[in-house]
């Protein structure tokens, strides 16, 4: 039996007869978000009552995100991007000369950059070697302060075993900082395995740019405090006394230094409500039937993937390295396959609105192009 989409495609702005398989870059917009943005416009115009309504949407997004990450809502906050969140952590650490951060050579820039750009003092990067799950344990040493990693690689589609990273970090007394961007929205997330975790919201979480989830594991890092703040993150009386010592608000709200990104949070609250209608394991099973099916058919056509075949070691994407990625992506789009390109690879990413017909369309379009 042909695998049908799990989500109602009519709920999205999806052109007919298009295989939209670029969730790893951008997902299509839910139609319900138009009403959410209209409501934001009304609430923003409604004075004090409108501000209360805006705060209610912030709270709704936080509680829904916490449920999906199996976390305490008070541990969750919002930042503008993963890069901003990782930077808040990097800037807060008391770096010592010789400290290192362990990363995979194929790690995403927003995870690596905030550490690599530290200057007081400089922080060295230690790179993993190979592709086996134990490579992080071999790369860390006594000077490793942080293991920074994406749960699922944007470049290859590999899914890391976070338990092995947690053990490697604990062995050296290091922090584990995780980016769930390529996982949140279709994989079950246990945020508590990390010391700090972040995720963009415009991919599988079905939100938009301008906001990212931020998680602080207060049990593991009870004394954490960022070194910068603003009116939203600082604990202030009605009239601040700037001669007194400043404190920070408790919980994950301290991630947000200024106004929360209200419009993006109206969208996110609705996206998370939509996703809550489906169990994460069901979405995982659905997309991985599509990924493994596509890999099998590409392999039969002589097209090699860099994504591990084992479903336990990959997410919702299938990646193909090729020097012709740009030209192939452009032609695939012309043939009705919306695929993500960049970094010398094609990436086909599935979500609940995809079905087996999309796999058929990919193979029918890519096969002749590859052979030609």
N, C-alpha and C positions, 0 to 999 in steps of 0.2 A: 504494500500500500504506500502511495506517495505521502511523504510527510508534509502536512499542511502547516501554515504559519500558526504559532501559538497565540499571538496577538491579532486583534482585528486590524487589518491593514487600513481600513477606512478611518481608524482613529488617528491616522498620521497624514501629513502632507506628503504622500507618496504618489509619484506619477504612475499611471497604469503601464503595464508591460515593461517595467524597469526592475532589474535586480539591484537593489540598493544594499551593497555589501561593503560599506565603508564606515561601520559603526566605530571602528578604532580611530577615525578622524572626526567625523560628525555624524550624528544620527538625524533622521528627519524629525521635524517638529511635530509634536502632538497638537491636534487641532484645539484641544481644550486650553492650550496656553494662550490663545487669543483672548478668551474670556478672562483668564487670569491677569493678563496685562491691562485689559480694560478696567478690571476691578482695582488694580493698582492705581491707575490714573484717577479713578473716582475717590479712592481712599486718600491719595496724596493731596487731593483738593479739598478734603473735608475737615481741615483744621485739627484740633486736639483729638476729636473722635476718630479721625482718619489715622492719626499716628498710632492710636491704640489698636486699630485694625491692622496696621502694618506690623506692629510688634506681634500680634497674634499669628501672622503668617510666618514670621521668623521662628516663633516657638513651635509652630506646626512642623516646619521643615526640620528643626532640630530633633524633635521627638520621633518623627518618621525615620530620619536618618539613623538615629540611635537604635531603633528597633531593627533596622536592616543590618546594622553592624554589631548587634548583640552587645551594645554598650550603654552605659549610664548617660542619659541626656545631658547631665551636667559636665560630662567629659568632652562633649562635642561643641565645636564653634565653627566659625566661617572665616575664610580668608579670600582674597581676590583670586588667587591662583595657587597651584601647588608650589611654584617657585617662591611665592611670598611666604607660604607656611614653612617650607624647609629653611628659608632664610631666617625666619624668626628663631628657629631652633639653633641654626648654625651660629647666629650672632649672640646667643645666650650662653654659650659654653665657654668655660675658662680654659681656652686653649693653651697648651704648653709647647715649647720648642720640641720638635721631633714627633708630635702627634700625627697620626695617620687616620684616613677614612678609607674603608674597604668598599670598592664598587666593582661591578662587572664592566669590562671594556665597552659593552654595548648598551650601557645604562643611558637613560633619558637625561638631556641637559638640565632640566629643572631640578633633578635630584642630585646631580653632581656639582653644578655650577656654584651654588651657595657655599659649599665647602671648599671647592678648589680656589675660589676667589678670596678666601680669608687671607688677611695680610698681617694681622697683629696677634700672634706670629703666623707665618705661612703654614698651611696644612698640606702634607703630602698625601697623594693618593696611592693606595695599594690595590692592584688589579688582580682579579681572579684569572685563572687559566683553565682552559678546557670548558666542558659543558656539563659535567656530571654534578649531581646535587651536593657533593662534598667539597666543591672547590672553594667555597667561602671559608670553611674551617681551615683549609690549608693556607689561605691568603692572610689571615689575621695574625697579629703578634701582640706582644705586651704593650705596644704603643698605639694600638688601634682604639680610637675613642668612639667610632661610629661605624656600623655597617648600614649603608644606604642602598635600598633596592626597590625595584618595582616588582609587585607580586606577579605580574605578567609583562613580558618584554614587549615594548612597542615595535622593536626591530625584527624579532624572530618569532614572536608569539609564544615563547617558552614560559611556562608557569613554574615559579620557584617553590620549593618545599620550605615554607617559612619556619617550620619547626626546626629544621637544621640550621637556619640562620639565627634563630633565637638561641639555640644551644651554643653556636659559635660565639655570639655576642656575650652570652653569660660567662663563657669560659675565660674571656678577657676583660670582663667588667665594662663592656662597651654598650652603647645605645644601639637599638635597632629602629631605624626610620624607614617606613614603608610607604610607597606610593601605590594606591589601589586603583589608579585611574583606569587601567586596562582590565580591571576585574570587577569593580563595583557596578552593580546593576544586573549581573547575571550569575555571579559566583556567590555562594554564602561567604560572608565576611565575619571573621572573628578579630575585631580590632585589638583586643587585649593582648594578642601575641606581640604587638609592637610597643615601643616606648612612645613613639609619635607616629601618626599615620595621616595621610592626606589623600584626597581624590578630587580631580576635576569632575564637573557635573554635566558636561555637554556631550558625553559619549553614551555609554550604556545606561547611565542614570537618567537620560532623556531630558536633561535640563538645558541650560544655556551657559555661555561664557560669562565671566564676571564674578563667579563664586566657586569656591572649592570647599569641601568638607575638611575639617581639621580635628584631630583626636589627640588628646593628652592622657596618657596612662598615669593617673594620679597615684595608683598603688605602687607602681615601679619608680616614679619620679615625683614624689610628693612636694619637693621644694622648688620645682621648676618655675622660673619667672623670665619672661622676655625682657630684654634690655631697652626696648622702646615701647611707647604706649601713647594713648590719646584719650579723649573724653569718654569713649565707650569702654575702654579696658581698665582705666584707673578707677579705683574706689574713692569716690569723692563725696563729701557732704554737699548740701545744697549750695553753699558758698565756699569754694575751696580756700584753704589756708596754705598758700604756697611756701610758707616758712616751715611747715611741718613735713615730716617724711611721707613720701607717697607710697600708697599701697595699691595692689592690683585686685580687681574683682576675682572672686573665686570661680574655679571651673573654666571650661573651655571658652567662655565668653571673652576671656582675656586675649584670645587670638585676634579679635576684631577691634582694631584700635580706633577707628572712626565709625561713621554710620554703616550699618550693614547694607549690603547691596539689595535693597528691597525688591526691585523689579525682578531680579534674577531669583530671589527667594520665593516670590509668588509662583514663578514657573516651577522651581524645584519642589515646592510643597505639592503642587499638582502632579508632577512627574512621579514623586515617591508614592503618592496615593494611588496612581495608576499601577505602578509596579507592585504595590502591596496586594493587589488582586491575584498575584501569581507567586507560588513558592519558588524561592531562589533555586533549589535543586531541580525543579521542573524546567526552569529556564536553562540551567546548565546542561541538563540532559538533552534538551532540544537543540541548543546551538552546537553541542558536541556531536550529535548525530550528523549535523550538517558539515562540521569541520572534518570529521573523520571520513565521511562520505566523499567530500571534495578531494581530500588527500589520496584516497584510494583511486579515484578516477583520474586524477592528475598523474599519479604514479603509473597507471596503466597506459597513459598517453606519453610516458617518458619525460614528464615534467617534475623535477625534483623540488621539494619544499625544504626550507630551513627550520620549519616548525616541528618539534618532536611529535611522532605519531601517537604515542601513548596519551590518552585523554587526561591522565593524572598529571601530565607534564606540559599540557598546553591549555590555553584559554579558548576564546571564541574567534581567533584569527588564524588564517593560513597565509604564510609568507613565502615568497619566491624571490630569490636573489637573481637579478638579471641586469646587465648593462643597458638593456633596451626598455627599462621600466617606464620611462616617460612616454615614449612612442606607443608602447603597448597600452598603457593606461588611457591615453587619449583616444586610441582606436576602440578600446573596450567601451568607453563612455559613449562613443558614437553608435556602438552596437547595443546599447541599452544595459550595460553593466557598469554601475557606479562603483568603482574600485579606488582605493587609496594608493597613492604613489609617493615616493620620496626615499632618499637614502639608498638608491640603487636596488629597491625591491618593490614588488607588488604585494599589497596586503588585502586579503578578502576577509572581512569581519562580519559575523552573523549576529543577529539579535532575534527576538521573538517574532518580529514581523516577517522574517524570512521563512521560506519553505524549500522543499526539495526541488521545486521548479526553478528556484534561483540557482541551485547547483547545476541543473541542466543547462541553464542559459550561460553560466560561466564557462562550462566545458565546451559548449557548442561555439562560443565566441573565441575563446582563448586557443583552443586546439589548432585550428587552421592558421592563426596568427603565429603561434609558436613554431609550427612546421615551416611556415613561409619565410 
